[in-house]
């Protein structure tokens, strides 16, 4: 039978990062500064507190055949190495996965970051890409990591030609279990863009738009890393946003099923990143 995800919600928790127009983290907001829109209607926020916490990050590295183009797999290895160097060993924890048509665990979650053997990424790129399937499976694993600030980082060229699930289906799963999906592209459709716009070719446009939607719905981001400087800047911005977050809690709506939400601030000049919804009651999400 097809897998299902169930969530019985008593109190909904949403982790939120807030930046100003210059990209700096905003650290001095209170409950009165936030507005919650649930299924188109305002809903009271029960509590807001800020937390600077340890991180749980799962890295998902694309090793499909398309990653052999332009040595993208080497760029992916450098991205993982830079991430390991940027985390705090003994405090943060990291797990490493690879995927092509299937998901493989290379290193389980550990706070001993010296145990993350990046050289073990020795697989030769081969086969189709089941990007969205791998993201859904890995997001479920990350969602079991307790109360830490957690995220899934996907390192890919952005090509998917083998998934059974769509980006929308994966987004529903990841959003419901409060796991933001951050996408870091190395080559591929998104790296041939100016930001998120103007892909080379119709297929590239579709894949890039789906990845951008996946990130947005889960409260994540898409970052193109054409150079080492791009990579280091993207990682620094990502980890700062993950480490310092506001935690909002509220009572769920009575209607069972998926509830789209939007978090706003009283200051329109601030940019809010949060997941796009939650599941109330005993409804099922199928994919």
C-alpha positions in Angstrom: 0.0 0.0 0.0 1.0 3.6 -0.5 2.7 5.2 2.5 0.8 7.7 4.7 1.7 10.4 7.1 -0.5 11.0 10.2 -0.4 13.9 12.6 -2.7 14.5 15.6 -2.1 18.1 16.6 -2.8 19.5 20.1 -0.6 22.5 19.9 1.1 23.6 16.7 4.7 24.8 16.8 6.2 26.8 14.0 9.8 27.8 13.8 10.3 31.2 12.1 13.4 33.1 11.0 13.1 36.8 10.3 15.5 39.0 8.4 15.6 42.7 7.5 15.8 44.0 3.9 19.6 43.8 4.1 19.5 40.1 5.0 20.4 40.5 8.7 18.8 38.3 11.3 16.2 40.2 13.5 16.5 39.2 17.1 14.3 41.5 19.2 10.7 40.6 18.2 7.9 39.7 20.6 4.5 38.0 20.3 2.8 41.4 19.5 5.1 41.7 16.4 3.7 38.6 14.7 0.5 37.9 12.9 -0.8 34.4 12.0 -3.1 33.7 9.1 -4.6 30.2 9.2 -6.6 29.1 6.1 -7.3 32.8 5.3 -8.3 33.8 8.8 -6.4 35.4 11.7 -5.6 33.1 14.6 -4.3 34.0 18.1 -0.6 33.2 18.8 -0.3 31.5 22.2 3.4 32.1 22.8 6.6 33.3 21.1 10.1 32.8 22.3 13.5 33.1 20.6 16.0 30.3 20.7 19.6 30.1 19.7 19.9 26.4 19.5 22.1 23.4 18.3 21.3 22.2 14.8 20.3 18.9 13.4 21.1 18.9 9.7 20.7 16.1 7.2 22.6 16.5 4.0 21.3 14.8 0.9 23.8 14.6 -2.0 22.7 13.9 -5.6 25.0 11.2 -7.1 22.8 10.6 -10.3 24.3 10.5 -13.8 23.7 14.2 -14.4 26.0 15.1 -11.6 29.0 13.9 -13.7 28.5 16.9 -16.0 31.0 19.8 -15.4 32.3 17.9 -12.3 29.2 18.8 -10.3 29.9 15.9 -8.0 33.2 17.5 -7.0 31.4 20.7 -6.2 28.9 18.7 -4.1 31.8 17.2 -2.1 33.2 20.6 -1.5 29.8 21.8 -0.2 29.6 19.0 2.3 33.2 19.6 3.5 32.4 23.3 3.9 29.3 22.5 5.9 31.1 20.2 8.2 33.7 22.9 8.8 31.0 25.4 9.5 29.1 23.4 12.2 30.0 23.2 15.9 31.3 19.7 16.7 29.9 18.4 20.0 26.9 20.7 19.8 25.4 20.4 16.3 24.7 17.1 14.7 24.8 16.0 11.0 23.8 13.0 8.9 24.9 12.3 5.4 22.8 10.6 2.7 23.2 10.1 -1.1 20.6 9.4 -3.7 20.1 8.5 -7.3 17.1 6.3 -7.7 17.3 5.2 -4.1 18.2 6.9 -0.8 21.4 5.7 1.0 22.6 6.5 4.5 26.3 7.2 4.4 26.7 8.5 8.0 24.0 8.5 10.7 23.3 11.5 12.8 26.3 12.3 15.0 27.7 15.3 16.9 31.2 14.0 16.4 31.6 15.7 13.1 35.1 14.2 12.5 33.2 11.0 11.9 31.5 12.4 8.9 33.7 10.9 6.2 33.3 13.1 3.2 35.8 11.0 1.2 33.2 8.2 1.5 31.3 10.0 -1.3 33.2 7.8 -3.8 30.2 6.6 -5.8 30.5 7.4 -9.5 27.5 9.5 -10.7 25.1 7.1 -12.5 21.4 6.6 -13.2 18.3 8.6 -13.0 17.4 11.1 -10.3 14.5 10.5 -7.9 15.0 13.8 -6.2 11.5 14.3 -4.7 11.3 10.7 -3.5 14.6 11.1 -1.7 13.6 14.4 -0.1 10.4 13.0 1.2 12.1 10.0 2.8 15.0 12.0 4.3 12.7 14.7 5.6 10.7 12.1 7.5 14.0 10.9 9.2 15.0 14.4 10.1 11.6 15.0 11.6 12.3 12.4 14.3 15.3 14.4 15.7 13.4 15.8 18.7 13.3 19.5 19.6 16.5 20.8 17.9 16.5 23.2 15.1 16.5 20.9 12.2 16.7 21.1 8.4 17.3 19.1 5.3 20.0 20.4 2.9 19.8 19.0 -0.7 22.9 19.4 -2.8 21.9 18.8 -6.4 22.0 20.0 -10.0 18.2 20.3 -9.8 17.4 17.6 -12.4 14.6 15.1 -11.5 13.7 12.4 -14.0 12.7 9.5 -11.9 10.5 10.5 -9.0 7.0 9.0 -8.3 6.1 12.0 -6.1 5.7 15.6 -7.1 7.2 18.6 -5.4 3.8 19.5 -4.0 3.3 16.1 -2.4 6.8 16.2 -0.8 6.2 19.8 0.4 3.0 18.6 2.3 5.0 15.9 4.0 8.0 18.1 5.0 5.8 21.1 6.1 3.6 18.9 8.2 6.6 17.5 10.2 8.2 21.0 10.4 11.3 20.2 8.4 12.5 23.1 6.1 14.0 21.9 2.8 17.0 24.0 1.7 18.3 23.4 -1.8 21.9 24.2 -2.8 22.4 23.9 -6.6 25.8 23.0 -8.2 25.4 23.3 -11.9 22.2 22.3 -13.7 19.1 24.4 -14.5 19.2 26.7 -11.4 22.9 27.5 -11.7 22.3 28.7 -15.2 19.9 31.3 -13.9 20.0 34.8 -12.6 18.6 34.0 -9.1 15.4 32.0 -9.6 14.5 33.4 -13.0 15.1 32.5 -16.6 16.1 28.9 -16.9 17.7 27.4 -20.0 14.9 25.4 -21.6 11.4 24.4 -20.7 12.3 21.3 -18.7 14.8 23.4 -16.6 12.1 26.0 -16.0 9.7 23.3 -14.7 12.3 21.6 -12.4 13.6 25.0 -11.1 10.1 26.2 -10.3 9.2 23.0 -8.5 12.4 23.2 -6.4 11.6 26.8 -5.5 8.1 25.9 -4.5 9.3 23.0 -2.5 11.7 25.2 -0.5 9.1 28.0 -0.1 6.3 25.7 1.2 8.6 24.2 3.8 10.1 27.4 4.9 13.4 26.7 3.2 15.4 28.4 0.5 17.1 27.8 -2.9 20.7 29.0 -3.3 22.9 28.7 -6.5 26.6 28.2 -5.7 28.6 28.7 -8.9 31.9 29.7 -7.1 33.5 28.8 -3.7 32.7 32.3 -2.5 29.1 31.7 -3.4 29.2 28.5 -1.5 30.7 29.9 1.7 28.3 32.9 1.7 25.3 30.6 1.1 26.3 28.3 4.0 26.9 31.2 6.4 23.5 32.7 5.6 21.8 29.4 5.9 23.3 28.4 9.3 22.7 31.8 10.8 19.1 31.6 9.9 18.7 28.0 11.2 20.5 28.7 14.5 18.5 31.7 15.6 14.8 31.2 15.3 11.6 32.3 16.9 9.3 29.5 18.0 5.6 30.3 17.7 2.8 28.1 19.2 -0.9 28.2 18.6 -4.1 26.2 18.9 -4.9 24.3 15.7 -8.1 24.8 13.7 -11.1 22.5 14.3 -11.2 21.4 10.6 -9.3 18.2 10.1 -6.7 18.0 7.3 -4.2 20.4 5.8 -4.2 24.1 7.0 -2.2 26.6 4.9 -0.6 29.2 7.2 1.2 32.5 6.7 3.3 34.2 9.3 3.6 38.0 9.0 5.2 40.8 11.1 3.8 44.2 11.9 6.8 45.7 10.1 6.3 45.1 6.3 10.0 45.6 5.8 10.9 42.4 7.4 11.1 39.0 5.6 9.7 36.0 7.3 10.6 32.3 6.5 8.4 29.6 8.0 6.7 26.4 6.8 3.5 26.7 4.8 1.0 24.8 6.9 0.2 22.0 9.3 -2.1 19.0 9.5 -4.9 19.1 12.1 -6.7 16.1 13.6 -6.2 12.5 12.3 -6.2 13.3 8.6 -3.8 11.5 6.3 -1.4 12.9 3.8 -0.9 10.4 1.0 1.8 10.3 -1.7 
